[in-house]
Amino acid sequence: MRRLISCGALVPGCAFIAHGTDGAQVVRQLTQHMSMIHGLEPLSRELQTKVHSCIETDAREAGAARHAGM
Ligand SMILES: [Zn+2]
């Protein structure tokens, strides 16, 4: 199941969305984006907790998984 995190949930106004196949991958991608774009490095414990709470399941992927045709 694919996962995603919207950076805008943590940094208001940012449109970046991290995509990955599991939680660890999206967290790593978002962490990289935050240090490069927002200069947030290292992430505070509070921010790490926030990042984890913002992990979402990619709903489009779930919809596409249904059987096609009859
Ligand atoms: Zn951002």
N, CA, C, O and the ligand as a Tripos MOL2 file, in Angstrom:
@<TRIPOS>MOLECULE
protein
  281   279    71     0     0
PROTEIN
NO_CHARGES

@<TRIPOS>ATOM
      1 N           0.8450   -1.2020    0.0000 N.3       1 MET1
      2 CA          0.0000    0.0000    0.0000 C.3       1 MET1
      3 C           0.8730    1.2420    0.0000 C.2       1 MET1
      4 O           1.7710    1.3770    0.8310 O.2       1 MET1
      5 N           0.6110    2.1470   -0.9300 N.am      2 ARG2
      6 CA          1.4190    3.3580   -1.0060 C.3       2 ARG2
      7 C           1.0460    4.3380    0.1060 C.2       2 ARG2
      8 O          -0.0880    4.3670    0.5820 O.2       2 ARG2
      9 N           2.0370    5.1400    0.5030 N.am      3 ARG3
     10 CA          1.8240    6.1420    1.5440 C.3       3 ARG3
     11 C           2.2380    7.5090    1.0170 C.2       3 ARG3
     12 O           3.0490    7.6180    0.0970 O.2       3 ARG3
     13 N           1.6670    8.5510    1.6170 N.am      4 LEU4
     14 CA          2.0950    9.8980    1.2440 C.3       4 LEU4
     15 C           1.9940   10.8210    2.4490 C.2       4 LEU4
     16 O           1.2340   10.5770    3.3850 O.2       4 LEU4
     17 N           2.7940   11.9030    2.3970 N.am      5 ILE5
     18 CA          2.7210   12.9400    3.4190 C.3       5 ILE5
     19 C           2.7160   14.2950    2.7170 C.2       5 ILE5
     20 O           3.5870   14.5750    1.8930 O.2       5 ILE5
     21 N           1.7400   15.1290    3.0410 N.am      6 SER6
     22 CA          1.7310   16.4870    2.4970 C.3       6 SER6
     23 C           2.5720   17.3740    3.4000 C.2       6 SER6
     24 O           2.3150   17.4820    4.5990 O.2       6 SER6
     25 N           3.5740   18.0040    2.8130 N.am      7 CYS7
     26 CA          4.4260   18.8870    3.6000 C.3       7 CYS7
     27 C           3.5940   20.0500    4.1420 C.2       7 CYS7
     28 O           3.8790   20.5760    5.2180 O.2       7 CYS7
     29 N           2.5560   20.4490    3.3840 N.am      8 GLY8
     30 CA          1.7150   21.5670    3.7990 C.3       8 GLY8
     31 C           1.0490   21.3530    5.1520 C.2       8 GLY8
     32 O           0.6620   22.3180    5.8120 O.2       8 GLY8
     33 N           0.9120   20.0870    5.5750 N.am      9 ALA9
     34 CA          0.3240   19.8000    6.8780 C.3       9 ALA9
     35 C           1.2680   20.2160    8.0020 C.2       9 ALA9
     36 O           0.8450   20.4450    9.1350 O.2       9 ALA9
     37 N           2.5600   20.3090    7.6650 N.am     10 LEU10
     38 CA          3.5690   20.6480    8.6690 C.3      10 LEU10
     39 C           4.1250   22.0460    8.4630 C.2      10 LEU10
     40 O           4.3890   22.7760    9.4190 O.2      10 LEU10
     41 N           4.2960   22.4050    7.1920 N.am     11 VAL11
     42 CA          4.7810   23.7390    6.8450 C.3      11 VAL11
     43 C           3.7060   24.4050    5.9940 C.2      11 VAL11
     44 O           3.6410   24.1880    4.7840 O.2      11 VAL11
     45 N           2.8620   25.2180    6.6310 N.am     12 PRO12
     46 CA          1.7450   25.8500    5.9180 C.3      12 PRO12
     47 C           2.1990   26.5680    4.6500 C.2      12 PRO12
     48 O           3.1550   27.3430    4.6640 O.2      12 PRO12
     49 N           1.4790   26.2880    3.5380 N.am     13 GLY13
     50 CA          1.7960   26.9650    2.2910 C.3      13 GLY13
     51 C           2.6660   26.1500    1.3510 C.2      13 GLY13
     52 O           2.7810   26.4840    0.1710 O.2      13 GLY13
     53 N           3.2930   25.0660    1.8630 N.am     14 CYS14
     54 CA          4.1520   24.2540    1.0060 C.3      14 CYS14
     55 C           3.3140   23.2040    0.2850 C.2      14 CYS14
     56 O           2.4820   22.5410    0.9060 O.2      14 CYS14
     57 N           3.5300   23.0460   -1.0320 N.am     15 ALA15
     58 CA          2.7280   22.1330   -1.8390 C.3      15 ALA15
     59 C           3.4030   20.7850   -2.0570 C.2      15 ALA15
     60 O           2.8570   19.9290   -2.7530 O.2      15 ALA15
     61 N           4.5880   20.5800   -1.4700 N.am     16 PHE16
     62 CA          5.3220   19.3350   -1.6870 C.3      16 PHE16
     63 C           4.5970   18.1500   -1.0590 C.2      16 PHE16
     64 O           4.0910   18.2360    0.0610 O.2      16 PHE16
     65 N           4.5540   17.0340   -1.8040 N.am     17 ILE17
     66 CA          3.9840   15.7990   -1.2620 C.3      17 ILE17
     67 C           4.9920   14.6770   -1.4430 C.2      17 ILE17
     68 O           5.4410   14.4110   -2.5580 O.2      17 ILE17
     69 N           5.3510   14.0150   -0.3390 N.am     18 ALA18
     70 CA          6.2760   12.8890   -0.4010 C.3      18 ALA18
     71 C           5.4880   11.6130   -0.6610 C.2      18 ALA18
     72 O           4.4750   11.3570   -0.0100 O.2      18 ALA18
     73 N           5.9650   10.8040   -1.6290 N.am     19 HIS19
     74 CA          5.3150    9.5290   -1.9330 C.3      19 HIS19
     75 C           6.2680    8.3860   -1.6340 C.2      19 HIS19
     76 O           7.4830    8.5380   -1.7620 O.2      19 HIS19
     77 N           5.7240    7.2390   -1.2340 N.am     20 GLY20
     78 CA          6.5660    6.0740   -1.0040 C.3      20 GLY20
     79 C           5.7290    4.8280   -0.8490 C.2      20 GLY20
     80 O           4.5000    4.8880   -0.8030 O.2      20 GLY20
     81 N           6.4130    3.6870   -0.7690 N.am     21 THR21
     82 CA          5.6860    2.4220   -0.6530 C.3      21 THR21
     83 C           5.4690    2.0160    0.7990 C.2      21 THR21
     84 O           4.6770    1.1170    1.0820 O.2      21 THR21
     85 N           6.1690    2.6740    1.7210 N.am     22 ASP22
     86 CA          5.9090    2.4160    3.1400 C.3      22 ASP22
     87 C           6.2200    3.6610    3.9640 C.2      22 ASP22
     88 O           6.7800    4.6320    3.4550 O.2      22 ASP22
     89 N           5.8530    3.6210    5.2260 N.am     23 GLY23
     90 CA          5.9980    4.7920    6.0920 C.3      23 GLY23
     91 C           7.4160    5.3030    6.1840 C.2      23 GLY23
     92 O           7.6490    6.5100    6.1250 O.2      23 GLY23
     93 N           8.3760    4.3890    6.3290 N.am     24 ALA24
     94 CA          9.7710    4.7960    6.5020 C.3      24 ALA24
     95 C          10.2750    5.5660    5.2940 C.2      24 ALA24
     96 O          11.0390    6.5220    5.4250 O.2      24 ALA24
     97 N           9.8320    5.1290    4.0970 N.am     25 GLN25
     98 CA         10.2930    5.7620    2.8720 C.3      25 GLN25
     99 C           9.7570    7.1920    2.7340 C.2      25 GLN25
    100 O          10.5040    8.1020    2.3750 O.2      25 GLN25
    101 N           8.4670    7.3900    3.0170 N.am     26 VAL26
    102 CA          7.9120    8.7420    2.9070 C.3      26 VAL26
    103 C           8.5000    9.6610    3.9590 C.2      26 VAL26
    104 O           8.7460   10.8370    3.6900 O.2      26 VAL26
    105 N           8.7270    9.1360    5.1580 N.am     27 VAL27
    106 CA          9.3220    9.9540    6.2230 C.3      27 VAL27
    107 C          10.7170   10.4020    5.8030 C.2      27 VAL27
    108 O          11.0980   11.5530    6.0170 O.2      27 VAL27
    109 N          11.4810    9.4770    5.1990 N.am     28 ARG28
    110 CA         12.8320    9.8080    4.7660 C.3      28 ARG28
    111 C          12.8050   10.8670    3.6590 C.2      28 ARG28
    112 O          13.6130   11.7960    3.6410 O.2      28 ARG28
    113 N          11.8500   10.6970    2.7390 N.am     29 GLN29
    114 CA         11.7470   11.6420    1.6320 C.3      29 GLN29
    115 C          11.3510   13.0340    2.1300 C.2      29 GLN29
    116 O          11.8900   14.0460    1.6800 O.2      29 GLN29
    117 N          10.4020   13.0650    3.0630 N.am     30 LEU30
    118 CA          9.9490   14.3420    3.6010 C.3      30 LEU30
    119 C          11.0540   15.0120    4.4210 C.2      30 LEU30
    120 O          11.2430   16.2270    4.3580 O.2      30 LEU30
    121 N          11.7800   14.1950    5.1940 N.am     31 THR31
    122 CA         12.8820   14.7130    6.0040 C.3      31 THR31
    123 C          13.9300   15.3690    5.1170 C.2      31 THR31
    124 O          14.4590   16.4320    5.4420 O.2      31 THR31
    125 N          14.2270   14.7130    3.9780 N.am     32 GLN32
    126 CA         15.1980   15.2270    3.0250 C.3      32 GLN32
    127 C          14.7180   16.5620    2.4440 C.2      32 GLN32
    128 O          15.4810   17.5230    2.3410 O.2      32 GLN32
    129 N          13.4280   16.5950    2.0660 N.am     33 HIS33
    130 CA         12.8360   17.8100    1.5150 C.3      33 HIS33
    131 C          12.8970   18.9380    2.5440 C.2      33 HIS33
    132 O          13.2480   20.0700    2.2110 O.2      33 HIS33
    133 N          12.5580   18.6250    3.7810 N.am     34 MET34
    134 CA         12.5260   19.6540    4.8260 C.3      34 MET34
    135 C          13.9000   20.2450    5.0940 C.2      34 MET34
    136 O          14.0230   21.4490    5.3180 O.2      34 MET34
    137 N          14.9440   19.4050    5.0730 N.am     35 SER35
    138 CA         16.2830   19.9220    5.3410 C.3      35 SER35
    139 C          16.7810   20.7540    4.1630 C.2      35 SER35
    140 O          17.4640   21.7610    4.3520 O.2      35 SER35
    141 N          16.4310   20.3200    2.9200 N.am     36 MET36
    142 CA         16.9110   21.0410    1.7420 C.3      36 MET36
    143 C          16.1350   22.3330    1.5020 C.2      36 MET36
    144 O          16.7260   23.3790    1.2350 O.2      36 MET36
    145 N          14.8050   22.2550    1.5980 N.am     37 ILE37
    146 CA         13.9640   23.3950    1.2380 C.3      37 ILE37
    147 C          13.6860   24.3210    2.4190 C.2      37 ILE37
    148 O          13.6690   25.5420    2.2670 O.2      37 ILE37
    149 N          13.4680   23.7310    3.5970 N.am     38 HIS38
    150 CA         13.0760   24.5510    4.7430 C.3      38 HIS38
    151 C          14.1910   24.7380    5.7690 C.2      38 HIS38
    152 O          14.0390   25.4890    6.7320 O.2      38 HIS38
    153 N          15.3100   24.0480    5.5560 N.am     39 GLY39
    154 CA         16.4300   24.1880    6.4800 C.3      39 GLY39
    155 C          16.1530   23.5970    7.8580 C.2      39 GLY39
    156 O          16.7690   23.9910    8.8480 O.2      39 GLY39
    157 N          15.2100   22.6370    7.9120 N.am     40 LEU40
    158 CA         14.8610   22.0120    9.1900 C.3      40 LEU40
    159 C          15.6710   20.7280    9.3860 C.2      40 LEU40
    160 O          15.2330   19.6440    9.0020 O.2      40 LEU40
    161 N          16.8430   20.8610    9.9800 N.am     41 GLU41
    162 CA         17.6760   19.6900   10.2190 C.3      41 GLU41
    163 C          18.5710   19.9250   11.4160 C.2      41 GLU41
    164 O          19.2140   20.9710   11.5000 O.2      41 GLU41
    165 N          18.6330   18.9850   12.3440 N.am     42 PRO42
    166 CA         17.8330   17.7620   12.3670 C.3      42 PRO42
    167 C          16.4070   18.0530   12.8280 C.2      42 PRO42
    168 O          16.1450   19.0640   13.4790 O.2      42 PRO42
    169 N          15.4950   17.1560   12.4810 N.am     43 LEU43
    170 CA         14.1100   17.3360   12.9070 C.3      43 LEU43
    171 C          14.0150   17.1330   14.4110 C.2      43 LEU43
    172 O          14.5980   16.1980   14.9600 O.2      43 LEU43
    173 N          13.2860   18.0040   15.0630 N.am     44 SER44
    174 CA         13.0720   17.8520   16.4990 C.3      44 SER44
    175 C          12.1840   16.6430   16.7470 C.2      44 SER44
    176 O          11.4810   16.1820   15.8490 O.2      44 SER44
    177 N          12.2220   16.1400   17.9640 N.am     45 ARG45
    178 CA         11.4210   14.9690   18.3110 C.3      45 ARG45
    179 C           9.9340   15.2680   18.0930 C.2      45 ARG45
    180 O           9.1740   14.4100   17.6440 O.2      45 ARG45
    181 N           9.5410   16.4830   18.4140 N.am     46 GLU46
    182 CA          8.1510   16.9020   18.2650 C.3      46 GLU46
    183 C           7.7390   16.8640   16.7990 C.2      46 GLU46
    184 O           6.6490   16.4090   16.4510 O.2      46 GLU46
    185 N           8.6520   17.3590   15.9360 N.am     47 LEU47
    186 CA          8.3550   17.4130   14.5030 C.3      47 LEU47
    187 C           8.3200   15.9970   13.9170 C.2      47 LEU47
    188 O           7.4980   15.7010   13.0500 O.2      47 LEU47
    189 N           9.2100   15.1330   14.3920 N.am     48 GLN48
    190 CA          9.2090   13.7390   13.9280 C.3      48 GLN48
    191 C           7.8880   13.0610   14.2350 C.2      48 GLN48
    192 O           7.3350   12.3400   13.4050 O.2      48 GLN48
    193 N           7.3890   13.3030   15.4400 N.am     49 THR49
    194 CA          6.1060   12.7350   15.8350 C.3      49 THR49
    195 C           4.9970   13.2470   14.9360 C.2      49 THR49
    196 O           4.1030   12.5000   14.5390 O.2      49 THR49
    197 N           5.0670   14.5480   14.6170 N.am     50 LYS50
    198 CA          4.0800   15.1680   13.7380 C.3      50 LYS50
    199 C           4.1100   14.5490   12.3430 C.2      50 LYS50
    200 O           3.0720   14.2530   11.7510 O.2      50 LYS50
    201 N           5.3410   14.3600   11.8300 N.am     51 VAL51
    202 CA          5.5170   13.7740   10.4990 C.3      51 VAL51
    203 C           4.8410   12.4050   10.4440 C.2      51 VAL51
    204 O           4.1200   12.0920    9.4970 O.2      51 VAL51
    205 N           5.0850   11.5930   11.4790 N.am     52 HIS52
    206 CA          4.5070   10.2460   11.5120 C.3      52 HIS52
    207 C           2.9850   10.2840   11.5670 C.2      52 HIS52
    208 O           2.3150    9.4230   10.9980 O.2      52 HIS52
    209 N           2.4420   11.2870   12.2550 N.am     53 SER53
    210 CA          0.9890   11.3800   12.3770 C.3      53 SER53
    211 C           0.3520   11.8730   11.0860 C.2      53 SER53
    212 O          -0.8650   11.7900   10.9210 O.2      53 SER53
    213 N           1.1780   12.3910   10.1600 N.am     54 CYS54
    214 CA          0.6560   12.9300    8.8980 C.3      54 CYS54
    215 C           0.7360   11.9250    7.7470 C.2      54 CYS54
    216 O           0.3450   12.2410    6.6230 O.2      54 CYS54
    217 N           1.2380   10.7170    8.0210 N.am     55 ILE55
    218 CA          1.3140    9.6990    6.9730 C.3      55 ILE55
    219 C          -0.1000    9.2880    6.5750 C.2      55 ILE55
    220 O          -0.9190    8.9200    7.4180 O.2      55 ILE55
    221 N          -0.3690    9.3600    5.2610 N.am     56 GLU56
    222 CA         -1.6860    8.9800    4.7580 C.3      56 GLU56
    223 C          -1.5560    7.8340    3.7750 C.2      56 GLU56
    224 O          -0.5090    7.6530    3.1530 O.2      56 GLU56
    225 N          -2.6240    7.0600    3.6390 N.am     57 THR57
    226 CA         -2.6630    6.0140    2.6170 C.3      57 THR57
    227 C          -3.1150    6.6420    1.3060 C.2      57 THR57
    228 O          -4.0490    7.4440    1.2770 O.2      57 THR57
    229 N          -2.4390    6.2680    0.2190 N.am     58 ASP58
    230 CA         -2.8100    6.8100   -1.0810 C.3      58 ASP58
    231 C          -4.1080    6.1470   -1.5460 C.2      58 ASP58
    232 O          -4.1060    4.9840   -1.9480 O.2      58 ASP58
    233 N          -5.2110    6.8910   -1.4900 N.am     59 ALA59
    234 CA         -6.5400    6.3500   -1.7780 C.3      59 ALA59
    235 C          -6.6950    5.9340   -3.2410 C.2      59 ALA59
    236 O          -7.4040    4.9770   -3.5530 O.2      59 ALA59
    237 N          -6.0230    6.6670   -4.1330 N.am     60 ARG60
    238 CA         -6.1360    6.3470   -5.5690 C.3      60 ARG60
    239 C          -5.6420    4.9370   -5.8480 C.2      60 ARG60
    240 O          -6.2190    4.2060   -6.6520 O.2      60 ARG60
    241 N          -4.5600    4.5690   -5.1660 N.am     61 GLU61
    242 CA         -3.9820    3.2380   -5.3420 C.3      61 GLU61
    243 C          -4.9960    2.1730   -4.9380 C.2      61 GLU61
    244 O          -5.1480    1.1670   -5.6300 O.2      61 GLU61
    245 N          -5.6850    2.3870   -3.8340 N.am     62 ALA62
    246 CA         -6.6780    1.4290   -3.3430 C.3      62 ALA62
    247 C          -7.8100    1.2780   -4.3450 C.2      62 ALA62
    248 O          -8.3020    0.1700   -4.5560 O.2      62 ALA62
    249 N          -8.2370    2.3870   -4.9720 N.am     63 GLY63
    250 CA         -9.3110    2.3420   -5.9490 C.3      63 GLY63
    251 C          -8.9100    1.5830   -7.1990 C.2      63 GLY63
    252 O          -9.7210    0.8660   -7.7850 O.2      63 GLY63
    253 N          -7.6510    1.7410   -7.6100 N.am     64 ALA64
    254 CA         -7.1720    1.1210   -8.8360 C.3      64 ALA64
    255 C          -6.9650   -0.3800   -8.6680 C.2      64 ALA64
    256 O          -6.8290   -1.1090   -9.6510 O.2      64 ALA64
    257 N          -6.9420   -0.8330   -7.4220 N.am     65 ALA65
    258 CA         -6.6580   -2.2450   -7.1510 C.3      65 ALA65
    259 C          -7.8650   -3.1530   -7.4030 C.2      65 ALA65
    260 O          -7.7150   -4.3740   -7.4530 O.2      65 ALA65
    261 N          -9.0510   -2.5750   -7.5620 N.am     66 ARG66
    262 CA        -10.2400   -3.4180   -7.7660 C.3      66 ARG66
    263 C         -10.1830   -4.1050   -9.1350 C.2      66 ARG66
    264 O          -9.5240   -3.6240  -10.0570 O.2      66 ARG66
    265 N         -10.8720   -5.2190   -9.2460 N.am     67 HIS67
    266 CA        -10.8280   -5.9840  -10.4800 C.3      67 HIS67
    267 C         -11.4720   -5.2260  -11.6440 C.2      67 HIS67
    268 O         -12.5240   -4.6070  -11.4880 O.2      67 HIS67
    269 N         -10.8380   -5.2840  -12.7840 N.am     68 ALA68
    270 CA        -11.3640   -4.6280  -13.9720 C.3      68 ALA68
    271 C         -12.2260   -5.6110  -14.7620 C.2      68 ALA68
    272 O         -11.8670   -6.7790  -14.9110 O.2      68 ALA68
    273 N         -13.3600   -5.1350  -15.2640 N.am     69 GLY69
    274 CA        -14.2480   -5.9790  -16.0660 C.3      69 GLY69
    275 C         -14.9900   -7.0040  -15.2240 C.2      69 GLY69
    276 O         -14.8520   -7.0330  -14.0010 O.2      69 GLY69
    277 N         -15.7760   -7.8400  -15.8820 N.am     70 MET70
    278 CA        -16.5430   -8.8580  -15.1680 C.3      70 MET70
    279 C         -16.2560  -10.2150  -15.7710 C.2      70 MET70
    280 O         -16.8020  -11.2200  -15.3170 O.2      70 MET70
    281 ZN          7.8690   21.6880    2.2400 Zn       71 ZN71
@<TRIPOS>BOND
     1     1     2 1
     2     2     3 1
     3     3     4 2
     4     3     5 am
     5     5     6 1
     6     6     7 1
     7     7     8 2
     8     7     9 am
     9     9    10 1
    10    10    11 1
    11    11    12 2
    12    11    13 am
    13    13    14 1
    14    14    15 1
    15    15    16 2
    16    15    17 am
    17    17    18 1
    18    18    19 1
    19    19    20 2
    20    19    21 am
    21    21    22 1
    22    22    23 1
    23    23    24 2
    24    23    25 am
    25    25    26 1
    26    26    27 1
    27    27    28 2
    28    27    29 am
    29    29    30 1
    30    30    31 1
    31    31    32 2
    32    31    33 am
    33    33    34 1
    34    34    35 1
    35    35    36 2
    36    35    37 am
    37    37    38 1
    38    38    39 1
    39    39    40 2
    40    39    41 am
    41    41    42 1
    42    42    43 1
    43    43    44 2
    44    43    45 am
    45    45    46 1
    46    46    47 1
    47    47    48 2
    48    47    49 am
    49    49    50 1
    50    50    51 1
    51    51    52 2
    52    51    53 am
    53    53    54 1
    54    54    55 1
    55    55    56 2
    56    55    57 am
    57    57    58 1
    58    58    59 1
    59    59    60 2
    60    59    61 am
    61    61    62 1
    62    62    63 1
    63    63    64 2
    64    63    65 am
    65    65    66 1
    66    66    67 1
    67    67    68 2
    68    67    69 am
    69    69    70 1
    70    70    71 1
    71    71    72 2
    72    71    73 am
    73    73    74 1
    74    74    75 1
    75    75    76 2
    76    75    77 am
    77    77    78 1
    78    78    79 1
    79    79    80 2
    80    79    81 am
    81    81    82 1
    82    82    83 1
    83    83    84 2
    84    83    85 am
    85    85    86 1
    86    86    87 1
    87    87    88 2
    88    87    89 am
    89    89    90 1
    90    90    91 1
    91    91    92 2
    92    91    93 am
    93    93    94 1
    94    94    95 1
    95    95    96 2
    96    95    97 am
    97    97    98 1
    98    98    99 1
    99    99   100 2
   100    99   101 am
   101   101   102 1
   102   102   103 1
   103   103   104 2
   104   103   105 am
   105   105   106 1
   106   106   107 1
   107   107   108 2
   108   107   109 am
   109   109   110 1
   110   110   111 1
   111   111   112 2
   112   111   113 am
   113   113   114 1
   114   114   115 1
   115   115   116 2
   116   115   117 am
   117   117   118 1
   118   118   119 1
   119   119   120 2
   120   119   121 am
   121   121   122 1
   122   122   123 1
   123   123   124 2
   124   123   125 am
   125   125   126 1
   126   126   127 1
   127   127   128 2
   128   127   129 am
   129   129   130 1
   130   130   131 1
   131   131   132 2
   132   131   133 am
   133   133   134 1
   134   134   135 1
   135   135   136 2
   136   135   137 am
   137   137   138 1
   138   138   139 1
   139   139   140 2
   140   139   141 am
   141   141   142 1
   142   142   143 1
   143   143   144 2
   144   143   145 am
   145   145   146 1
   146   146   147 1
   147   147   148 2
   148   147   149 am
   149   149   150 1
   150   150   151 1
   151   151   152 2
   152   151   153 am
   153   153   154 1
   154   154   155 1
   155   155   156 2
   156   155   157 am
   157   157   158 1
   158   158   159 1
   159   159   160 2
   160   159   161 am
   161   161   162 1
   162   162   163 1
   163   163   164 2
   164   163   165 am
   165   165   166 1
   166   166   167 1
   167   167   168 2
   168   167   169 am
   169   169   170 1
   170   170   171 1
   171   171   172 2
   172   171   173 am
   173   173   174 1
   174   174   175 1
   175   175   176 2
   176   175   177 am
   177   177   178 1
   178   178   179 1
   179   179   180 2
   180   179   181 am
   181   181   182 1
   182   182   183 1
   183   183   184 2
   184   183   185 am
   185   185   186 1
   186   186   187 1
   187   187   188 2
   188   187   189 am
   189   189   190 1
   190   190   191 1
   191   191   192 2
   192   191   193 am
   193   193   194 1
   194   194   195 1
   195   195   196 2
   196   195   197 am
   197   197   198 1
   198   198   199 1
   199   199   200 2
   200   199   201 am
   201   201   202 1
   202   202   203 1
   203   203   204 2
   204   203   205 am
   205   205   206 1
   206   206   207 1
   207   207   208 2
   208   207   209 am
   209   209   210 1
   210   210   211 1
   211   211   212 2
   212   211   213 am
   213   213   214 1
   214   214   215 1
   215   215   216 2
   216   215   217 am
   217   217   218 1
   218   218   219 1
   219   219   220 2
   220   219   221 am
   221   221   222 1
   222   222   223 1
   223   223   224 2
   224   223   225 am
   225   225   226 1
   226   226   227 1
   227   227   228 2
   228   227   229 am
   229   229   230 1
   230   230   231 1
   231   231   232 2
   232   231   233 am
   233   233   234 1
   234   234   235 1
   235   235   236 2
   236   235   237 am
   237   237   238 1
   238   238   239 1
   239   239   240 2
   240   239   241 am
   241   241   242 1
   242   242   243 1
   243   243   244 2
   244   243   245 am
   245   245   246 1
   246   246   247 1
   247   247   248 2
   248   247   249 am
   249   249   250 1
   250   250   251 1
   251   251   252 2
   252   251   253 am
   253   253   254 1
   254   254   255 1
   255   255   256 2
   256   255   257 am
   257   257   258 1
   258   258   259 1
   259   259   260 2
   260   259   261 am
   261   261   262 1
   262   262   263 1
   263   263   264 2
   264   263   265 am
   265   265   266 1
   266   266   267 1
   267   267   268 2
   268   267   269 am
   269   269   270 1
   270   270   271 1
   271   271   272 2
   272   271   273 am
   273   273   274 1
   274   274   275 1
   275   275   276 2
   276   275   277 am
   277   277   278 1
   278   278   279 1
   279   279   280 2
@<TRIPOS>SUBSTRUCTURE
     1 MET1         2 RESIDUE 1 A MET
     2 ARG2         6 RESIDUE 1 A ARG
     3 ARG3        10 RESIDUE 1 A ARG
     4 LEU4        14 RESIDUE 1 A LEU
     5 ILE5        18 RESIDUE 1 A ILE
     6 SER6        22 RESIDUE 1 A SER
     7 CYS7        26 RESIDUE 1 A CYS
     8 GLY8        30 RESIDUE 1 A GLY
     9 ALA9        34 RESIDUE 1 A ALA
    10 LEU10       38 RESIDUE 1 A LEU
    11 VAL11       42 RESIDUE 1 A VAL
    12 PRO12       46 RESIDUE 1 A PRO
    13 GLY13       50 RESIDUE 1 A GLY
    14 CYS14       54 RESIDUE 1 A CYS
    15 ALA15       58 RESIDUE 1 A ALA
    16 PHE16       62 RESIDUE 1 A PHE
    17 ILE17       66 RESIDUE 1 A ILE
    18 ALA18       70 RESIDUE 1 A ALA
    19 HIS19       74 RESIDUE 1 A HIS
    20 GLY20       78 RESIDUE 1 A GLY
    21 THR21       82 RESIDUE 1 A THR
    22 ASP22       86 RESIDUE 1 A ASP
    23 GLY23       90 RESIDUE 1 A GLY
    24 ALA24       94 RESIDUE 1 A ALA
    25 GLN25       98 RESIDUE 1 A GLN
    26 VAL26      102 RESIDUE 1 A VAL
    27 VAL27      106 RESIDUE 1 A VAL
    28 ARG28      110 RESIDUE 1 A ARG
    29 GLN29      114 RESIDUE 1 A GLN
    30 LEU30      118 RESIDUE 1 A LEU
    31 THR31      122 RESIDUE 1 A THR
    32 GLN32      126 RESIDUE 1 A GLN
    33 HIS33      130 RESIDUE 1 A HIS
    34 MET34      134 RESIDUE 1 A MET
    35 SER35      138 RESIDUE 1 A SER
    36 MET36      142 RESIDUE 1 A MET
    37 ILE37      146 RESIDUE 1 A ILE
    38 HIS38      150 RESIDUE 1 A HIS
    39 GLY39      154 RESIDUE 1 A GLY
    40 LEU40      158 RESIDUE 1 A LEU
    41 GLU41      162 RESIDUE 1 A GLU
    42 PRO42      166 RESIDUE 1 A PRO
    43 LEU43      170 RESIDUE 1 A LEU
    44 SER44      174 RESIDUE 1 A SER
    45 ARG45      178 RESIDUE 1 A ARG
    46 GLU46      182 RESIDUE 1 A GLU
    47 LEU47      186 RESIDUE 1 A LEU
    48 GLN48      190 RESIDUE 1 A GLN
    49 THR49      194 RESIDUE 1 A THR
    50 LYS50      198 RESIDUE 1 A LYS
    51 VAL51      202 RESIDUE 1 A VAL
    52 HIS52      206 RESIDUE 1 A HIS
    53 SER53      210 RESIDUE 1 A SER
    54 CYS54      214 RESIDUE 1 A CYS
    55 ILE55      218 RESIDUE 1 A ILE
    56 GLU56      222 RESIDUE 1 A GLU
    57 THR57      226 RESIDUE 1 A THR
    58 ASP58      230 RESIDUE 1 A ASP
    59 ALA59      234 RESIDUE 1 A ALA
    60 ARG60      238 RESIDUE 1 A ARG
    61 GLU61      242 RESIDUE 1 A GLU
    62 ALA62      246 RESIDUE 1 A ALA
    63 GLY63      250 RESIDUE 1 A GLY
    64 ALA64      254 RESIDUE 1 A ALA
    65 ALA65      258 RESIDUE 1 A ALA
    66 ARG66      262 RESIDUE 1 A ARG
    67 HIS67      266 RESIDUE 1 A HIS
    68 ALA68      270 RESIDUE 1 A ALA
    69 GLY69      274 RESIDUE 1 A GLY
    70 MET70      278 RESIDUE 1 A MET
    71 ZN71       281 GROUP 0 **** ****
